[in-house]
């Protein structure tokens, strides 16, 4: 089957312009953080859940709420606390003495966009309540399963594990997040702009909704059509495979890796690279797309050993060595 890359490129460039008004609306509230906005849109356009990590006060929650305002989608926020119960997330059965029957009270998970705020403040039982919803796009209450509305996206924020009163997320749940974003402090110029915009007691942070569910599904179809050469596909597989068996690729980082990325990482890296190409207005994927977004896709899928922790070697250090070593097609 022949692929008309020029035609795909033309269609992508045309559809990409639909995101420009959304970026302008987001920038009315969010100062700087362009990479974070790009990654949030990558998750939205590929249906991949996102985990944002950073110390308090870096506008993680504000960014997610602003994105929700820019979309014509239902939005719910769940504030995770140590006393939260699974039923507070997915819903529960309520018995009516008058009728003698049970009715279903749906939880806040029944929305298109769900903000799981400070997800690592809740114990593992509550965190695990999200697993079925994130992976299967459904929840089970009692004996009945309920399909969630589409599009469905979980955007979770967490404080670093070193912060007091937090619980590490189980590896099985972390792996279900397509991207893990590390949010850093703004520059001095950006912080001055934040001061000018947010210092007032009464600040209007409302924006105009831009994209509807139909628009999102149309953009997702366009991303699926983006061309990826077989050499790029093999490059993605090489990168993921190098996280599992680095010695086969001439890398001496094996003692630092306990577990490498799963096949889910391969799938997500492929989708994310296509979405990155779309944001750049291209109908084809280049190696730089894989390298630029690869850290966000893979950093939470590499489990380092105690030896790596003792030498202060992180998964990002290991990924950098992998990307620097592997031959780029």
C-alpha positions, 0 to 999 in steps of 0.5 A: 500500500502506497502512502501519500506523505505529501497529502497527509502533511497537507491535511495535518498542517490544516488541522493543526491550525485548530489548536492555535485558538486553544493555545491562545486561551490557555496562555491567558492564564498559564505563564510559560510552561509551553512544554507542559501545555504541549504534553497535556494536548499530547495526552488529550489527542492520544487518549493517554493519562498524564501524571504531573509531578512537582512541588506545591505551587507550580500551577499543576492544578491550575493548568489542568483546570484551565485545559478543561475550561478550554474544552467542551467536556465534562470535568470533575476534580477529586481531592485525594486525602488519606481518609478517601474511600474507593466509593468516593471515587467510583461511586456506590450502591445506596439502599432505599428502605421505601422501595427495598431496592438499591440505586447507583450513585455515580462518583466523580470518575464519570466525567470526560476529564478527571483531575486526580489532585495530589493522588499520592496523598491517598493510600494504595486502596484508593489509588487502585480504584482508578486502575480499571477506569484508566485501563478498561474505560469502565468501572464496576459498582456492585455486580454491574460494569458501567462504561465511561463516556469518551473521551476519558482522560485522567490527569493526576498531580502529585508531590515528590515522594520525599514530601511528608504525608505521601504514599508512593504509587504502585508500579502497576498504576504508574505504568498506566500513565502515558506520560509523567511530567516533571514540573520545574520552577519558572524563570525570573522573567516568567515569575515576574509575568505571574506576579503581574497577572496573578497578584490581584485579589480578584483575578478573572481566570475564565477562558472560552471553550474551543474544542468539542468531543467531535473535534477531538475525535477528528484530530485523533483520526488525523494523528492515526494517519501520520506516517511512521517509517519502518526505520523509526518503528525499529528505533522505538523498539531498540530504545525500549529494548535497551531499557531491558537488556542494555548489554545487548546494545553495548551499554554498561548500565545493566547493574542500575536497571531493575526493570525496563519499560513494558510493551505498553511503553512501546505503544505509548512512545509510538502514539506520543511521537505521532502526536508530537509530529502533529503539534509541529504540523508534520504528517510524518515522524522524525527521530527527534519526535521520539527523543524529545518526548521519550523521557516523558513516556519512559522515565516512570517505566524504568525501575532503578536498583539500590545501586543506582540510588546509592550513586544518585543515578536516576532513570532520566540519567539512564535514558540520556545514555541510551538515547546518546548511544543508540544510532539514530536512523 
